[in-house]
């Protein structure tokens, strides 16, 4: 039975992340980039001022909304997760160093894609009966396109609900317990035979924390994200920069291997990886898994922002992809390539490859810090995706379904802590691919609206 599921998933995954998907993802990103005249380059300084400049802005948001900075932190909470650590490691191991180059390319185009998603989400959002702003791909499909496209909004929501339990919860919690387990074993604090009981306890604790945050509503989610995201990002960046400084003499060689490996992987991997398409697929798919540009989920958080300017909030989307992929994913890739003398290319790998890069420089004690970073990354993602799932449930059903969904979503944390989830990672990647289809169609059809909103805003 399991083997059949694996084969079906492999077939679907190959199709959804094959050449047609690459053409669609890159094509829509390129279309938006050209039509906005490379807005992610022209307005990059505006995006930085609009985001970093808001760090110390403590202006209270109106009822039913969160501040623009809390919105970007909530969106980053959903995107900056284990994809930045385990996802990048998997892309490098299977696709070679060249996968990092294609990740950069997808991020460059993804900045404009995310800008369009966020702008449309704020423009076409609604207010719920409780007075909260609700928005995202399902709402800009419903309110921005004609009635005949409504089926796409429901398709997106259904796929979103199916995806959140794996991508947003079980795989993230599994990463948390794996990181804690490795830290405890490295410190010789526990025996391996005790891990199953510890994992169950950890699962129950995480379940309680997830439930407390999510059931507290959008305000509490915003407050937790605003504090957690900057802390975890700074901690991880500092540790990553330390590895780079120690191996600064090897950085030019590693950067060269990324460029060469993108077009001639055999030259870098010793012939283990012979296809440029493998690196392209892994780089783009894991890049999207990490920054969610094209997936549309991040725009659900941005739609909650207390702002009347869709385009101004859209600039936060550019910042989000930049931090997630260009900064954090690149740091992870450099830690892996600098800190591991021998990488077995062509074989699956996960967070252990990233941790090994840190351990090679700092020693085993650093596993405590990497465990903390991984826990923060994964927990913040679990919170962010809980919000996304609740919005999808609300769109299909009604607000009364949201709390039962969040209770079930929280309980899945126990499953994620106690079960081996290797297959679930692959299934999650496949569902992510299917979610992209209705969103990319909507972005293509609404591209004229994005252009007109941008022109109007920057003209004023």
N, C-alpha and C positions, 0 to 999 in steps of 0.2 A: 504493500500500500504506500509506504513512505517513498519507495523507489519510483513508483508511478507519479507521485506528487512532484518529486524532484525533476523527473523527465519533462512533465507538463510545464513546470515553472521555467526550466531551462529553455524550452521551445518558445514560450511566451516572452521570456526575457530577451532572447536573441532577436525576436521580431520587434519588440517595442523599443529596444535600444540599438536596433540595426541602422542601416543606411537611411531608410525613410525618416526615422525619428531624428537622426543627426541633422538631416536636411531641414526638417521642420523646425527644430529648436534653434539651430544656427541661422536658418533663413528668417524666422520672425525677429530674432535679435538683431540681425543685420539690417532688415527692413526698417525697424524702429530706429536703429543707430543712424542710418543714412537719412531717413526722413526727418529726424530731429537735428540733423547736421552735427552728429557726434556730441550730443548734449552731455554725455558722461565725461567728456574731456573739457568742453567749453565751460560747463557750469560746475566743475569739480570743486573749485574753491568755494563756491556758494554752498555746495552740499556739506563741505567740512565746517564752514562757519555756522551753518544752520543746525548742525548736530553737536559737534564738540563745544560750540559756543553756548549750547543749552544745558550743559552739564550742571551748572550752578544756578540755573533758573528754577526756583522753587514755587513758581506761580501755581496756585491750585486750579485744577481743572473743574469744569462745570459738572453738575450731577449727571451720571450716566456716561461719563467719558473719562479719559486719562490724558495727562499732558502729552504733547508731541514727543518729548524725550522718553517718557515711560512707554509710549507706543513703540518706538524704535527698540527700546530695551526688551520689551515683550516679544517683538518680532525676532530680535537677535537671540532671545532665550530659546525660541523654537529652532533657529538655524544653527547657532553655534553649539554643536553637540558632539556626539561621538563620531559623526561623519568627519569632523575636523581632525580626529585622532585615529580612530580605527578605519574610517573610510579612506583617508589619504594613504594610510599604510597598505590597505588592500589594493588601491589603484597603482601604487608604485611597485608592489610585489608582482601583480599580475600583468600590468601594462608597461613596466619598466619606468625609468626616470622620465622618459618622454611624456608620460601621462600627465606630469605636472605642467608641462607646456600647454597641453590642450585644456587643462583645468584653468590656466590663466586666460586662454582665449575665450572659453565659455563664460568666465567671470567678466571679462571686458564687455562682451555683448550682453551678459546677464545684468549688468548695471542699468542698461537702458530698458531691458525687459522688466526689471523690478520697479524702475521708475514708472513705467506705464501701468503696471499692476496696482501700485499704491495710489497713483493719481486717479485711476478709474474707481478704485475701491472707495475713496473718500467722496468722489463726485456722485456716485450712485448708491451710497449707503442709505439705510433707513433707521428709524427709531423703533425699538421694540415697545411692547406694552409697559415694560418696566422702566422705560425712559432711557435705555442704553442704546448707543449707536451700534448697529450691526451692518457688516458689509463683507466684501470679498468677491471672488470670481462668480459665485452663484448669484450675487446681487447685481453685479455689473452686466451679467448675461441677461438677467430678468428685466432690469430697468433700462439697460442701454441698447438692447437688441429687440427686434420684433418678437411677437408671441410665438412664432414658429420655432424659435431657437430655445424656448424654455426647457425643452427636454435635456439640453446640455447642462443647464443649471442643476437639474435633479441628478443627472449622471455624475457630475462633479461631486455633489454632496454625498451620494451613496458611496462612491469610491473613497471619499475623504473619511467617512465613518469606518470603512473596512481597513483603511490604512493606519489610522491613529493608534489602534491597539498594538500593532507591530512596530511601525516606525517610531511612533511617539512615546510608547510606554515600555513594552516587554523588552525590546532590544536595548533601550536606554538603561533600564533597571538592571538588566543582565550585565551591562558594562560596569555599572556602579559596584555590584557585588564582586565581579571579577577583579576590579582594581583594589578593593578592600582586601580580598582574599590574598592577592599577590603581595600587598604591603604587609599583612599579618604574617605570611609565610617567610618573607624576606627578613623580618624582624624576629623570627622564631618565637612569635607570641602564641601561636596555636599549632596543633597537629592537623595534618591533612584530613584525618578521620572526623574532625570536629566541624569541618567547613559546611556540611549539609545543614546542621542545626543552626549555625551562625547565619547562613544564607536565609533560612526561614525567618529568623528574628529580624534580619535586615529588611526583608520583604515586607513584613508587617509594619515596621517603623516607617519605611518609605511610603507605603500605602497610606498611613495616617497623615504624613506630611503633605502628600499630594492632595488628599481629600480636604485638609484644612485650608490649603491655599486656593484650590479651585472652587470650593463651595463658598468661599468668601467673596466671590464675584470679581468683576473686572478691576475694581479699585485695588483689591488686595493683590491680584496677579501683577498689576502695574507696579505696586510698591515693592514687592519681592523681587521682581525682575530688575527694577531700577538699582537695587543694591547688589544683587547677585552677579549680574552680567559684567559690570565694570571690574569688580573684584576678580572674578575668575579669568577674564581676558588679560588683565595686567599681570596676574600671577603667572599665567602660561607664557605670555610674551617675554617676561623677564627670564624665566627658566630657558626658553628657547634661544634667546639672545646670548645667554651664557655659553651654550653649546657652540654657537656660531663663532663667538670670540675665541674660544679654546682652539677651534679648528680653522681659524681665519685663513691660514695658508692654503687650505684645501677647497675653499669656497669657489674660486674661479674654475677649478677642475669639475666640481659638482654642477655648477651652472652650465658649463659646456656640455656635460653629459645629458642634462635636461634638454638642451637645444638639439644636440645631435641625435639623442634617443627618440625625439619626436618624429624624425623623418627617416632615421636609420637605426632602429632599435637593436638590430643584430650586433652593431659595432659596440654597443654599450653593455649589452646583457650576455655577450659571448655566444650569441646565436640561440639562446633559450627562447627569446621572444622575437619572432621573425616578421610579424605583421604590424605595420603602422596603424592599421584599423583597430587592433586590440588596444593600443595605447590611447587612440582617439576616443573609442567607446568608453573605456574605463575613466579617462580624464573628464570627459563631459558628463557621464552619468554620476560619478562620485562628486563632481563639482556641483551639480544640480541637487544631489542628495544633501550636500552640505549647505549651499546658499539658498536653495529653493527658488531661484529665479526661473520662471517658466512654470513652476508648480502652483504659484498663486497663493499659497497658504499664508505667507508673511503678510500679505495685504489685509488679511482678516484682522490682525492685530492693529495695523495702521488705521483701519477704518474706525477704530474706537477713539482716535485722537481728538482732542478739543481744538479744532482748527477749522477755519472757513476757507482755507486755501488748499485745494487738492494738489496743485503743483508743488507748493512749498513742502508738503508732506512727502510728495514723490521724491524730492531730493534726499530725504532720509533713506529711501530705498537704495540709492547709489552708494551712500555711506555704508549701509548694511552689507552689501555684497563686497565692497572693498575691504572692510574689517574682517569679514568671515573668510573670504577666499584668498585675496591678495596678501593679507597680513597673516592670519592664523594658519590657514592651510599651507602657505608657503613656508612658514616657520616649521610646521610639522614635517614637511617634505625634507627640509634641510637638516633637521635633527635626525631623521631616518638615514639619509644618505651620508651625512658626516659622521654619525655616531655608530654606524654598523659597518664593519670592515667587509663582511661578506653577507650579501643578501641572496637568498634562494629565489631567483626570478622565475615566474611561471607558476609558483605555488601560492595558495591562498595565505593571507596573513592578516593580523588585526592589530589591536592596541599594543600587544606585546612587542611588536617591532618598534613602535614609537617609544615605549618605556625603556627598551634596551638601549636606544640612542641616548636617553637621559642618563641611564645607569652607567654607561661607558665613560661619562664625563664626571658625574657627581658621586657615583658609588650607590650601593643598595639603599642607603638612607633616603635617597631622593624619591624612592617609590612611594613614600608617605605623601610627598608633595604632589606627585603625579596622580596618586589616588584621590587627593583632595580636588585637584583640577578636574579629573575625570568625573568625580561625583557632582561637582558644580555644573559642568557641561551637560551631563546626562539629566540631572534633576531639572535644570532650567528648560531643557528640551521637552521633558515630560509635561511640565506646566504649560509651555507654549502650545503644544499639540493638544492638550486637554481643552484649551480655549477653542482651537480650530475645530475639534470634533464636536464640541457643544454647539457651535454656530451652524455646523452642517446638520446636526440633529434638529435644531430649532427651525432651520429653513424647510426641512422635509416635513416635520411634524408640528410641534408647538412648543412653547416655552415650558410647559409642564413636564415634557420629556427630558429636559436638560439635567435636572438633579439626579433622576435614576441613571441616566447615562454616565454622569460623573462618578457616581458610586461604583458602577460596574467598571469604569475606566480605572479607578483607584485600586480596585481589587485585583486587576490584571497585574499590578506591581508584584504581587506575591508569586504569580506564575513566572514572571520575568526573572525573579530572584532565584528560583529553585529548579528551572528546567533549562536544558541545553538548547540554545536557540540558533544554531548555525544555519539551518534551513530558513528560519524566519527572517534572517537578514536578507537572503536572496529573494524571498517572496515580497518583503517590504520594498525592495528596489524595483520589482516588477510592478507593484501597485502604484508606486511613485510615477512610473512611466505612463501608466494608463490615466492618471490624474492630469498629466500634462496635456493630453489631447483636447478635451473641451476648453481648457484655459487658453491654449495657443490659438484655437479657432476664434475665440472671443477677442483676443488681443489683435489678431489680424483684421477682423471685421470692425473693431473699434479704434483702429490706428489713426483714422482721420480725426476722431474726437481728441485723442491724446495730443496730436499736433496742434489742433486749434486751441486747446486749453493752455499748452505750453507757450504758444505765440502770444496769446492774450495776457498771460501772467507776466512774461518777461518784457512785453511792450509797456505795461503799466509800471 
